[in-house]
Amino acid sequence: MFKIAPSMLSCDFSQFGQEIIRMDKAGADLIHLDVMDGHFVPNISFGASVIKSIKAYSDKTFDVHLMLQNPLDFIEDFAKAGADILTFNLEADSPVYETIAAIRSYGIRPALSIKPATCVRELYPYIGEVDMFLIMTVEPGFGGQSFMPQTLDKVRALRDKLLDGGFKADIEVDGGINLETIGSAAAAGANIFVSGSTIFAAQDAKAMIEKLRRAAQNARNSVVGGN
């Protein structure tokens, strides 16, 4: 099943709660929240207290990407704030297995991400250890960037590796996902798509989410039909 996760980094922060409600009503499958510390990435967004304050506005899955230098230090804070999925980066300083264990200890789904320059093979030791992998299709830190098509090779390789081993982890992509790029990402093997400005700038967010989901499904059907 293909899922659409609006990136709240593109919302009107002065109306954060109402924007959550708007995305919920528009049919979002997940609410994607990027937490940035100004060290791991060159930007600062918001922290656990903000996520806690908006959790009551939707019962959709809160998909939280910790773009932090030391994510392990903050697992408890974001767990108590209401995160349902906690993604951290392989390139961060926290020990990977220890961070995964800490996330699971709070009953939260762990996920692991890599930046565009990181080899996808570095994720392979953690297959079976996490519930989702996030392949960044832009350099993390800012919204509105252009999709990097070369990152799809990582998606293809990872999906093949999962299928070969009989694993069912989700593959999420984030960065430059729109009606022109979502099809290629779906065909490569991604099944969760983070999209920011494409959804928030649309006159009808619900219609846009439906179009994105349909474009992903059509692309995947074409691949399956071609086989």
C-alpha positions as CSV (number, residue, x, y, z in Angstrom):
1,M,0.0,0.0,0.0
2,F,1.3,3.4,-0.9
3,K,1.2,6.1,1.8
4,I,1.6,9.8,1.6
5,A,3.2,11.8,4.4
6,P,2.9,15.6,4.2
7,S,6.0,17.2,5.5
8,M,5.0,19.8,8.1
9,L,8.2,21.7,7.4
10,S,6.3,23.3,4.6
11,C,3.3,24.3,6.6
12,D,2.4,27.7,8.1
13,F,4.0,27.4,11.5
14,S,1.7,30.2,12.9
15,Q,-1.2,27.8,12.3
16,F,0.6,24.5,13.2
17,G,-2.4,22.8,14.9
18,Q,-4.8,23.8,12.2
19,E,-2.4,22.6,9.5
20,I,-2.2,19.2,11.2
21,I,-6.0,19.1,11.1
22,R,-6.0,20.1,7.4
23,M,-3.6,17.4,6.5
24,D,-5.6,14.8,8.5
25,K,-8.8,15.8,6.7
26,A,-7.0,15.8,3.4
27,G,-6.3,12.1,3.7
28,A,-2.7,12.0,4.9
29,D,-1.5,8.6,5.9
30,L,1.2,9.9,8.2
31,I,2.3,13.3,9.5
32,H,6.0,13.8,8.8
33,L,7.9,16.0,11.3
34,D,11.5,16.9,10.7
35,V,13.4,17.8,13.8
36,M,16.7,19.7,13.1
37,D,19.3,20.8,15.6
38,G,21.5,23.1,13.5
39,H,24.5,20.8,13.9
40,F,23.7,17.6,12.0
41,V,22.0,19.7,9.4
42,P,22.4,23.5,8.8
43,N,18.9,24.4,10.0
44,I,16.8,24.4,13.2
45,S,13.1,23.5,13.2
46,F,11.3,22.5,16.4
47,G,11.6,20.1,19.3
48,A,9.7,17.6,21.4
49,S,7.6,20.2,23.2
50,V,6.1,21.4,19.9
51,I,5.3,17.9,18.8
52,K,3.7,17.2,22.2
53,S,1.5,20.4,21.8
54,I,0.2,19.3,18.4
55,K,-0.2,15.6,19.0
56,A,-3.9,16.1,20.1
57,Y,-4.8,17.5,16.7
58,S,-4.6,14.2,14.9
59,D,-4.6,10.5,15.6
60,K,-2.6,9.8,12.4
61,T,0.8,8.3,12.7
62,F,3.4,10.9,13.7
63,D,6.5,10.1,11.6
64,V,9.4,11.9,13.3
65,H,12.8,12.3,11.6
66,L,15.4,13.2,14.1
67,M,18.1,15.1,12.1
68,L,20.2,15.3,15.2
69,Q,23.9,14.8,15.9
70,N,23.1,12.6,19.0
71,P,19.6,11.2,18.6
72,L,20.0,8.7,21.4
73,D,20.1,11.5,23.9
74,F,16.5,12.6,22.9
75,I,14.6,9.3,22.4
76,E,12.8,9.6,25.7
77,D,11.7,13.2,25.0
78,F,10.2,12.4,21.6
79,A,8.6,9.2,22.8
80,K,6.8,11.0,25.5
81,A,5.9,13.8,23.1
82,G,3.9,11.3,21.0
83,A,6.1,10.1,18.2
84,D,4.9,6.8,16.6
85,I,7.9,6.3,14.3
86,L,11.4,7.6,15.2
87,T,13.9,7.8,12.3
88,F,17.5,8.7,12.9
89,N,20.4,8.9,10.6
90,L,23.1,6.3,10.1
91,E,25.6,9.2,9.8
92,A,24.8,10.5,13.3
93,D,27.1,10.0,16.3
94,S,24.8,7.7,18.3
95,P,25.5,3.9,18.4
96,V,23.0,2.4,15.9
97,Y,22.0,-0.8,17.8
98,E,21.7,1.0,21.1
99,T,19.5,3.7,19.5
100,I,17.3,1.2,17.9
101,A,16.9,-0.6,21.2
102,A,16.1,2.6,23.0
103,I,13.3,3.4,20.5
104,R,11.8,0.0,20.8
105,S,11.9,0.2,24.6
106,Y,9.2,2.9,24.3
107,G,7.0,0.8,22.0
108,I,7.8,3.0,19.0
109,R,8.8,1.9,15.6
110,P,12.5,2.5,14.8
111,A,13.6,3.7,11.3
112,L,17.0,4.4,9.8
113,S,17.9,7.0,7.2
114,I,20.9,7.8,5.0
115,K,21.9,11.0,3.2
116,P,22.4,11.0,-0.6
117,A,26.2,10.5,-0.4
118,T,26.0,7.4,1.9
119,C,26.3,4.0,0.3
120,V,23.1,2.0,0.6
121,R,25.0,-1.1,1.6
122,E,25.7,0.5,4.9
123,L,22.0,-0.1,5.7
124,Y,22.1,-3.8,5.1
125,P,23.4,-4.9,8.5
126,Y,20.2,-3.4,10.0
127,I,17.7,-5.2,7.8
128,G,15.4,-7.0,10.2
129,E,16.3,-4.6,13.0
130,V,14.2,-1.6,12.0
131,D,10.7,-1.2,10.6
132,M,11.4,1.4,8.0
133,F,14.3,2.8,5.9
134,L,14.3,6.4,4.8
135,I,16.3,7.3,1.7
136,M,16.8,11.0,1.4
137,T,16.3,12.1,-2.1
138,V,17.8,15.6,-1.4
139,E,20.4,16.8,1.1
140,P,18.5,17.1,4.4
141,G,18.0,20.4,6.1
142,F,15.7,22.5,4.0
143,G,12.4,22.0,2.2
144,G,11.7,22.8,-1.5
145,Q,14.8,21.2,-3.0
146,S,15.0,19.4,-6.3
147,F,14.7,15.7,-6.4
148,M,18.0,13.8,-7.0
149,P,17.2,10.9,-9.4
150,Q,20.5,9.1,-8.7
151,T,19.3,8.3,-5.2
152,L,16.7,5.9,-6.7
153,D,19.5,3.4,-7.3
154,K,19.7,3.1,-3.5
155,V,15.9,2.4,-3.3
156,R,16.1,-0.3,-6.0
157,A,19.1,-2.0,-4.3
158,L,17.5,-1.9,-0.9
159,R,14.1,-3.2,-2.1
160,D,15.8,-6.0,-3.9
161,K,17.8,-6.9,-0.7
162,L,14.6,-6.9,1.4
163,L,12.8,-9.1,-1.1
164,D,15.7,-11.5,-1.4
165,G,15.7,-11.9,2.4
166,G,11.9,-12.1,2.8
167,F,11.7,-8.9,4.8
168,K,8.8,-6.4,4.7
169,A,10.3,-3.2,5.9
170,D,8.9,0.0,4.5
171,I,11.0,2.2,2.3
172,E,10.3,5.9,2.6
173,V,11.6,8.7,0.3
174,D,11.9,12.4,1.2
175,G,12.9,15.3,-0.9
176,G,11.5,16.8,-4.1
177,I,8.6,14.4,-4.2
178,N,5.8,15.7,-6.6
179,L,3.6,14.4,-9.4
180,E,6.7,14.3,-11.7
181,T,8.9,12.3,-9.4
182,I,6.7,10.1,-7.3
183,G,6.2,7.6,-10.1
184,S,9.9,6.8,-10.5
185,A,10.3,6.5,-6.8
186,A,7.4,4.1,-6.6
187,A,8.7,2.1,-9.5
188,A,12.1,1.8,-7.8
189,G,10.5,0.3,-4.7
190,A,9.5,3.0,-2.3
191,N,6.1,2.8,-0.7
192,I,6.0,5.8,1.7
193,F,6.4,9.3,0.2
194,V,7.1,12.5,2.0
195,S,5.9,15.6,0.2
196,G,6.0,19.1,1.4
197,S,5.5,22.1,-0.8
198,T,3.6,20.1,-3.5
199,I,0.8,19.4,-1.0
200,F,0.8,22.6,1.0
201,A,0.9,24.9,-2.0
202,A,-2.0,23.0,-3.7
203,Q,-5.4,24.7,-3.8
204,D,-6.9,21.4,-2.8
205,A,-4.6,19.4,-0.6
206,K,-7.0,16.4,-0.6
207,A,-7.0,16.2,-4.3
208,M,-3.2,16.5,-4.5
209,I,-2.7,13.7,-2.0
210,E,-5.1,11.5,-4.0
211,K,-3.2,12.4,-7.2
212,L,0.1,11.6,-5.7
213,R,-1.1,8.2,-4.4
214,R,-2.6,7.4,-7.8
215,A,0.6,8.3,-9.6
216,A,2.6,6.0,-7.4
217,Q,0.1,3.2,-7.9
218,N,0.0,3.6,-11.6
219,A,3.8,3.6,-11.8
220,R,4.1,0.5,-9.7
221,N,1.3,-1.3,-11.8
222,S,3.3,-0.5,-14.9
223,V,6.4,-2.2,-13.5
224,V,4.5,-5.2,-12.4
225,G,2.6,-5.4,-15.7
226,G,5.9,-5.1,-17.6
227,N,7.3,-8.1,-15.7
